[in-house]
Structures are given as structure tokens and as C-alpha cells.
């Protein structure tokens, strides 16, 4: 799953560590999210979206699969 975390974080002038502190995770988790090695849980996705004052869909870019 692609995301805009790096873009949104840098636009606010935050370091990875500052963002991690804001959402209660480690800096390594933010690094893994930004590099695409880790997908956020629903709870973490919600926290990140709230931190950026954005909708989850504006932070995480869902690729459409076959219909559900």
C-alpha cells in the first residue's frame, strides 16, 4: 500500500522521530511505513490521519483490487 506520509511529514517540518512521538510509535516504524516495508494497522492509520488533519484516504493510497 502506498502512502503520503513522507510528503505530509516534510510539509509540516517534522522529523521522523517527531512524527513517531506524536502517534506513539518508534522512529523505526515511521521509517518502515515511509519505505513501504510495513503497512499500518487501522488504529495507526487513524492516528496518522488525525495527526495530519486529513482523511485516511488522503494519507494512504489504496490500490483497487477485484470487486469485493
N, C-alpha and C positions, 0 to 999 in steps of 0.2 A: 504494500500500500504506500503510495506516495504521500508526502506531506509538505507543508509550507512552514514548518517550524523554524528553520534557519532564517528564512526571509522575514518572518514576523518577529523573531527574536532580535535580529540585527536592526530592524526598523525602529525598535524601541531602545536600542543601545545596550541591551542586556548581554552579559556573558552567558555561557552555557551553565556555569555554576550558579549565577543569579536566578536563571530560569528554574534550575533544579530545586533551589531553595524555595522558590515561590510555589511550586507544585508538590513539594515533599518527596522528591526522588533524588538519586545520586546524579552527579555530573555525567558519569558513565552511561546512565540510562538516556540522558538527553543526547549524548554523542551517538548512541546506538539508534535512537529514533531518527535523528537527522541523517544518518548514513543509510537508513533503510534496513538495518540488520535486525530491528526489533519493531514489532507492531504494538502500539499502545492498547492497554485494556480499555474497556468502555469507560471505567471510572477515571483513568488517567487522561483519556481523550477529552472527557468533560472538563476536567481540571485545567488542561491546557487551553481549551477553547475559552473557558471563563477567564483565565489569566490574560488572554489576548483580546478579551471582549468581542469574541467572534463566535459564529456558529461552528459546530463540529465539522460541517461540510466545507467550511471556509479554511479549515486547518488541514483536514485530511481529505485527500482526493481519491475517492472510491472509483475503481475501475469496474465498469459494468460487466457482469457475467451473463450467463443464460438466465432467462426469466425464473423467478422463484417458484 
